[in-house]
Amino acid sequence: MGNIGATEIVIIVFILVLLFGGKKIPELAKGIGEGIRSFKKGMKGDETDETKK
């Protein structure tokens, strides 16, 4: 697939800003971060007592 250089990253970020707008990108990043955190927590088995009943 090859290495991604700085030029490619700049182009991808520019396209994301055009598609979603500057205000939506932090919200998207926050949602992705929360999803990853939730996934990791689920994989560890740190679920609440509700699932153990």
Secondary structure as the mmCIF struct_conf table of DSSP 4:
data_model
#
loop_
_struct_conf.conf_type_id
_struct_conf.id
_struct_conf.beg_label_comp_id
_struct_conf.beg_label_asym_id
_struct_conf.beg_label_seq_id
_struct_conf.end_label_comp_id
_struct_conf.end_label_asym_id
_struct_conf.end_label_seq_id
HELX_RH_AL_P HELX_RH_AL_P1 ALA A 6 PHE A 20
TURN_TY1_P TURN_TY1_P1 GLY A 22 LYS A 23
HELX_RH_AL_P HELX_RH_AL_P2 LYS A 24 LYS A 44
TURN_TY1_P TURN_TY1_P2 GLY A 45 GLY A 45
HELX_RH_3T_P HELX_RH_3T_P1 ASP A 49 LYS A 52
#
